Structures are given as structure tokens and as C-alpha cells.
Amino acid sequence: MMEERNEYQAQIAELMAENAALQGEIDTLKTSFNTLCTTLNDVVRVVSQMNGDVRDNTHNNSVLYNRLCNLPYEILDTRFQGKYEIPKIMTWEETIDEIVLHKKSIARFGDGEFGIMFGVQRWRFQREDEKLAVRLREVVQSNEENLLIGIINFYGDLSHRTEAEADGIRSYITKARAQHMELLEKNRVYAQTDISRTGSWEKVKYQKRIWEGKDCVFIEGDKTRMGVGNDLFDNAKSIQRILCPAESAFDNYDAILEEAVKQPEDKTILIALGPTASVLAYDLAKAGYHAIDIGHADLSYEWFLRSGGSGKAAVHHKYNNEYPEGYIVEDIHDEKYEAEIIADLSK
């Protein structure tokens, strides 16, 4: 009798587990259906806005085409996930936790880095460079235990983006997706590139854990000036700076790496140097350093201070490639900044 009772209880437990799994699938399908309906409504709205103006029609047709091409990647139905590959990406918080708690270095890959790897110049600050392209491919496909590879979270659902942002991403990724997936691994878990972006005080506080109480060396462009005029790095124990060319820094890569490895290995290296930073973080991580490709962290903070959110703004005393004529930079005279410079390779 007792054995039968135990058997029934086991069957009940198994059925409950199956029920929970089915409920999860139902919830996923509901979410997928809602996302599909929202996207189709957007498509209907775009079509309804079309008029006789040829230029308007061209634009709207392009938006419509991109939305339809990207539709399978934006819905969460598990059947679509089985058919289409979407990279697995950590959250913003998980990425910083890996950097802080497990002392992981990170090399980050955005549209600029992928562009260089496929012979396209997307930003002014780095020209096309075949040698750099080869090194970037080496890094993005590497499997160093102490190095995270960061990519942008724009391959699937875009509901966390504004409408304008989402359409911009669709326009880009529809053409570039195949190239990206040529280099990315389906079963690998990637880090999040957006550790370089703020947009809220909560994010700023979380981000500042990376350098809290650390002796830091900044490797940056000579017009980047991380932390100058703001308090983003006020919780670092100390700051020293190696200045590099503001544009096409990879031309001077050997000298930059040679100077970097002169630093003690217990220093935290923060790199803001465009695509060159991805390669440098990789080489320094292999050499035993804690190297963070920090990108636009400082600029993003400057934008946040001016806009109160993620909107971009002019920062006249810093190189600002994401703002019109941001490459025109005002001179500054800051004794503290100048005292922190231990090497200037920008000349």
C-alpha cells in the first residue's frame, strides 16, 4: 500500500513538472503572439503612411522591408529560435559582475569593429586596416578563460529600444547579420558591450564598481580625457594615463603595447581607444593584466549629465565621435590631468 502511494506521489510530481513546463511554453507563445501583433501593427501603420511622393515611398519601403526581414528575430517563439540563431548575451549587470567578482578582462565588439573585419569604415577615428581586421577576427573568436567577448544586444527582441533606435538597428542588422554570425558561436555566452553606457544613476553606481579602490592606468586617445571635468572616476585609488593618437591608433600599436606592459600587473587598465582597444585588452589579458575595454563610458556619463538620460550632447573639450563635428576639440589646461600623464605616444 505504501509503495503504491509513493508511486502515485511520484507520478503526481512528474505531472506537475510537465504542467509547469507546458505553462512556460504557453507564456512564451503568448509573448510571441503579442510581439508579432505589435510588429504587424507597425507594418500596417507604415504602409498606411505611404503617399504619392516617390522619396517618401522609398523610405517607407525600406523601413517595411527591414521590419519584415527582422521579424523572426524579434519574436520569442521557441520554434523560431530553433530555426534562427540568436547569440546568447549576458545582461549588463552580469557582465560587470564577471569583471568585478571574477576579475575578467573584456574586449568589446560593436558595429565599428565588425565593419573593420569586413572592410567597411563606419567611424572617422579608425581607417580601414587589414592587419587590424585580422587581429580583431583573432580576438572575437578567441577563448581565453580570463577574457570576456562583448557584443551588442541587438540581434533579437528590440522592445527595450525606442522606435527610432529599433528601426536604425533593423536597417543595419538586416544587412550585417550574416557577417556577424559568420564569426559568432551559437552556443557561446557573450558579454554585454553596454557596460560603456550609463543613462541612469543606478547604472553609474554599478559601473563605478569596476575601478572602485583600484590603481588605474588609462590608455586613451590624447583628446579623450576620461574623467576630466566630472566625478566618474573619483572612487579610483589612483589614475595614470598613457596618451595615444586620437585617430587610427592602431598605426602605433606596437609602441602602445610596449608601453602598456611596462606597468605593474596589479594595475587595472582602462582602455578607450576605438577598435584598437579590443585587441589591446586581449593582448594584455593574455599577459596577465586586468584590462577593460571601457569605450565611451566617460562620454556617456557626460551626455547623461547634460541630458539626464541617454541622449547625446556636445562635449567640447573631449573627442566626441557620435556628435556632429565632435572631432573638433577645445584645448584645456588642467594641472591634475597633466600630472597623471606618464607617457605620450600621440605625437
C-alpha angles and dihedrals in degrees: 000000000000091000091053090049092052090048092052091048090051091050091048091050091049092049091049090052091050090048091052091050092049091048089053091052091048090052090050091050091049090052090047092050092050091049091048092050092049092050093047089050088054090051091050090049093051092048091048090054093058115112139167095286107109093209092052090048091051091052095044093046089053092051091046093049093049093048093051093046091050096043097096091054094052099054121078102216106137090225089063092045089057092052100041126047117233117180117242109240131185120233121260090255094047090053093053091045090056090050095047105033099035099028093236120171118220137213113192128211123198135156091292094056093045089047092056091048089057098039100261124126109213100165134044095227095069125040123207110285124176093200090052090047091055092049092048091052089051091052099044091052095043124112105204109162094222096045128083120206109215125203133173119268097234104106099093136009114022099182090114090062130080116254092254092048092048093051091048090052092048091051090054103037096045088067098033103040096092091051092050093048090050087068103031126082119233096218099038122104111227129200124243117259093205093085080099092063129073123177097161139046089242090059092046091053092049093046094052089064088078094071101020110140092352131134099235137197115199115208103193146142114279091249096042096085098181112209095005108138096007141068100238094118099033091115094058114107093225140347131213125173138216109194120212135179113295091223132039092000091171088076085073097038100125092054091046093051092045091054093044095055090054087074121093112265092236091068119102108233116211113191127197104170110120117243090344087069092065092057094041093051088052095049093045093047089053088050091055101262129132097237124179122193091211098173117178097357093124095042091047089053090050090052090048092052090052101039103026090231141034096307115126122242142177116277103183099189095050134062103259111183094175094060128069111274089354089147088073101087130186120233118248136197110208117156095198092052093046091049090055094059110104097169135014114202095160097097 
